[in-house]
Amino acid sequence: MRRSATTINGVPLSYSWADGSSGIEIFPGGGDAGGHTDSEYTYLASITGRAGYAFDRTLLYAKGGIGFTRLEITDFDNPAVFNARGSKTLTGWTIGGGVEHALNDKWSVKGEYQFYRFSGDVAVNDPALFRTYEGDFDVHAVNIGLNYKF
């Protein structure tokens, strides 16, 4: 049996281990002082809708909606002298797709890819105003899940 399906997902909230580090090319005072910036997304959340096409017990779907995150940025001097840190909750958009397969009437498994785009600025101002990072902050997430239907 072939049929299309549309659902509205709840608010999945995930703790995130997404982090990164990048060098600072031009540091205050001029030149490359070997400084770097560490960034961490402490959580990801989204409110999404999905639409798809079902083949027997398998659903292929696309999804999109609103995304939320908490981004923390920390600046360091050469090599690891703390300068300042800041964090901000950002709202953006998300889009993705996946596949879900029903194992029986109660259990299903799924795998999906989700792209998040957050735009804004994060001031690195603790203990004192140091700099502000502006622009787009992107996250690529791969999720796997086991679902139980009550």
C-alpha positions as CSV (number, residue, x, y, z in Angstrom):
1,M,0.0,0.0,0.0
2,R,1.4,3.4,-0.9
3,R,0.3,6.6,0.9
4,S,1.5,10.0,1.8
5,A,2.0,11.1,5.4
6,T,2.2,14.4,7.2
7,T,3.0,14.9,10.9
8,I,3.9,17.6,13.3
9,N,6.8,16.7,15.5
10,G,7.1,17.7,19.2
11,V,10.0,19.6,20.5
12,P,13.0,17.3,20.5
13,L,15.7,18.7,22.8
14,S,19.2,17.3,22.6
15,Y,22.3,17.9,24.6
16,S,25.1,18.6,22.2
17,W,28.8,17.7,22.2
18,A,29.3,19.9,19.1
19,D,32.3,22.1,19.6
20,G,35.2,23.5,17.6
21,S,38.2,25.6,17.7
22,S,39.6,28.1,15.1
23,G,42.7,30.3,15.0
24,I,42.5,34.1,15.2
25,E,44.4,35.6,12.3
26,I,44.6,39.2,13.4
27,F,44.6,39.6,17.2
28,P,44.3,42.9,19.1
29,G,47.6,44.6,19.0
30,G,48.3,43.4,15.5
31,G,49.7,40.3,13.9
32,D,49.0,36.6,14.6
33,A,49.6,36.1,18.3
34,G,48.6,32.4,18.1
35,G,45.3,33.0,19.7
36,H,42.3,30.8,19.1
37,T,38.5,30.7,19.7
38,D,36.6,27.8,21.1
39,S,32.9,27.4,20.5
40,E,30.4,25.0,21.8
41,Y,26.7,24.4,21.1
42,T,25.3,23.3,24.5
43,Y,21.9,22.1,23.2
44,L,19.9,21.9,20.1
45,A,16.1,22.0,19.9
46,S,13.6,22.2,17.1
47,I,9.9,22.4,16.3
48,T,9.4,20.8,12.9
49,G,6.8,19.5,10.6
50,R,7.4,16.6,8.2
51,A,5.9,15.3,5.0
52,G,6.7,12.1,3.3
53,Y,5.7,9.1,1.3
54,A,5.1,5.6,2.9
55,F,6.0,2.3,1.2
56,D,4.3,-0.4,3.3
57,R,6.1,0.0,6.7
58,T,8.8,2.5,5.6
59,L,8.3,6.3,5.5
60,L,10.7,8.6,3.5
61,Y,10.2,12.2,4.7
62,A,11.4,15.8,4.5
63,K,11.2,18.1,7.5
64,G,11.6,21.8,8.3
65,G,10.9,24.3,11.0
66,I,12.4,26.4,13.7
67,G,15.7,25.6,15.5
68,F,17.1,26.8,18.9
69,T,20.6,26.6,20.4
70,R,22.8,28.0,23.1
71,L,26.2,29.0,21.7
72,E,29.2,29.6,24.0
73,I,32.4,31.2,22.6
74,T,35.7,31.6,24.5
75,D,38.7,33.5,23.3
76,F,42.3,32.6,24.2
77,D,45.7,34.3,23.8
78,N,48.9,32.4,22.9
79,P,48.8,29.5,23.7
80,A,46.0,29.1,26.2
81,V,45.7,32.3,28.2
82,F,42.0,33.0,28.8
83,N,40.7,36.4,27.5
84,A,36.9,36.4,27.6
85,R,33.8,34.3,27.1
86,G,30.2,34.9,26.1
87,S,27.1,32.9,25.3
88,K,23.7,33.5,23.7
89,T,20.6,31.6,22.9
90,L,20.0,31.8,19.2
91,T,16.9,31.0,17.1
92,G,17.1,30.0,13.4
93,W,15.7,27.6,10.9
94,T,16.2,23.9,10.2
95,I,15.6,21.6,7.2
96,G,16.4,17.9,6.7
97,G,15.1,14.5,5.8
98,G,15.1,10.9,6.8
99,V,13.6,7.4,6.8
100,E,11.5,5.7,9.4
101,H,10.6,2.0,9.4
102,A,7.9,0.4,11.6
103,L,9.2,-2.8,13.2
104,N,5.7,-3.7,14.4
105,D,2.6,-1.8,15.6
106,K,4.5,-0.3,18.6
107,W,8.2,0.1,17.6
108,S,9.9,2.0,14.8
109,V,13.5,3.0,14.0
110,K,14.6,6.1,12.2
111,G,17.6,7.8,10.8
112,E,17.7,11.4,9.7
113,Y,19.9,14.3,8.7
114,Q,19.1,17.9,9.9
115,F,20.8,21.2,8.9
116,Y,20.5,24.2,11.3
117,R,21.3,27.8,10.4
118,F,21.5,30.4,13.3
119,S,22.2,34.0,12.5
120,G,23.1,36.7,15.0
121,D,25.9,38.0,17.2
122,V,27.5,36.6,20.3
123,A,29.4,39.1,22.5
124,V,32.5,37.8,24.2
125,N,32.3,40.1,27.2
126,D,33.1,38.2,30.4
127,P,35.0,39.5,32.3
128,A,35.2,42.6,30.0
129,L,34.1,43.5,26.5
130,F,36.5,41.8,24.2
131,R,34.8,41.3,20.8
132,T,31.6,40.3,19.1
133,Y,31.2,37.5,16.7
134,E,28.5,38.1,14.0
135,G,27.3,36.0,11.2
136,D,25.8,32.6,10.4
137,F,26.4,29.7,12.7
138,D,25.7,26.3,11.0
139,V,25.2,22.8,12.5
140,H,24.9,19.5,10.6
141,A,23.3,16.8,12.7
142,V,22.7,13.1,12.1
143,N,20.1,11.5,14.3
144,I,19.2,7.9,14.9
145,G,16.3,6.8,17.0
146,L,14.1,4.1,18.4
147,N,10.5,5.1,18.9
148,Y,7.8,3.5,21.0
149,K,4.1,4.3,20.2
150,F,1.8,4.4,23.2
